[in-house]
Amino acid sequence: MARNKIEDLRDHLFAAIERLSDEDISGDKLQEELKKAKAISELSSAIVDTARAEIEFLEAVGATGSDSQLFKGVTNQNLLG
């Protein structure tokens, strides 16, 4: 099952932070985790930018909600419009 919600993105970000905070990690493993963290950060920024653009579009057309998987689980649809 795809994990496409903002909460899932947040979980991935915190998991990356936890891996980088591991005091037992060093050398090549640390460098690998740093590369992963950078990639996760860049992808996360793109996802957030996409969400921002979607919200701006919804506001522009006067919509009060979204069926987007990105916002799945958002119970107050007024936050989206």
FITI-381739 format. One line per field, with one value per residue (C-alpha): x negated, y, z negated; residue number from 1; chain. Coordinates in steps of 0.001 Angstrom, whole numbers, plus 500000, padded with zeros to 6 digits. Layout:
! FITI-381739
xx c(X|...)
yy c(Y|...)
zz c(Z|...)
resi c(NUM|...)
chain c(A|...)
! end
This chain:
! FITI-381739
xx c(500000|498646|497802|498631|499921|498224|498029|496051|493641|493157|492475|489787|488143|488021|486678|483849|483095|483004|480557|478291|478490|477193|473915|472704|472781|469564|467432|469013|472320|472555|471741|474427|476991|476009|476615|479978|480939|480078|482161|485069|484854|484892|487806|489693|489287|490713|493696|494362|494110|496619|499000|498616|499432|502485|503728|503180|505152|507988|508092|508054|511062|512924|512822|513293|511732|509599|509745|505964|504183|501733|504432|506030|506899|507346|510655|511123|511482|511759|508018|507574|509570)
yy c(500000|503406|505829|509191|511338|514300|512261|509607|512239|513472|509897|509472|512750|511835|508365|509983|512296|509335|507478|510534|510940|507412|507852|504427|505363|506501|506272|504955|504229|507834|509125|506850|508124|511728|511137|509537|512392|514951|513084|512752|516471|517427|515109|516346|519932|519007|517284|520270|522631|520474|520536|524306|524704|522472|524507|527760|526347|525255|528737|530367|528375|528674|524957|523897|520457|518016|514330|514284|511355|513899|515306|511974|512010|515783|516057|519816|520450|524182|524119|523402|526247)
zz c(500000|500957|498200|499706|496876|495247|492030|493920|495219|491676|490517|493190|492211|488537|489366|491352|488432|486058|488312|488481|484696|484109|482212|483365|487047|488706|491808|494984|493283|492082|495563|497019|494519|495253|498978|498230|495911|498585|501164|498722|497955|501637|502421|499364|500511|503902|502270|500010|502991|504858|501885|501629|505332|504938|501975|503874|506800|504509|502995|506440|507637|504332|503539|499935|500106|502009|502844|503216|501584|500231|497948|497070|493412|493185|491387|491507|495225|494501|493848|497538|498921)
resi c(1|2|3|4|5|6|7|8|9|10|11|12|13|14|15|16|17|18|19|20|21|22|23|24|25|26|27|28|29|30|31|32|33|34|35|36|37|38|39|40|41|42|43|44|45|46|47|48|49|50|51|52|53|54|55|56|57|58|59|60|61|62|63|64|65|66|67|68|69|70|71|72|73|74|75|76|77|78|79|80|81)
chain c(A|A|A|A|A|A|A|A|A|A|A|A|A|A|A|A|A|A|A|A|A|A|A|A|A|A|A|A|A|A|A|A|A|A|A|A|A|A|A|A|A|A|A|A|A|A|A|A|A|A|A|A|A|A|A|A|A|A|A|A|A|A|A|A|A|A|A|A|A|A|A|A|A|A|A|A|A|A|A|A|A)
! end
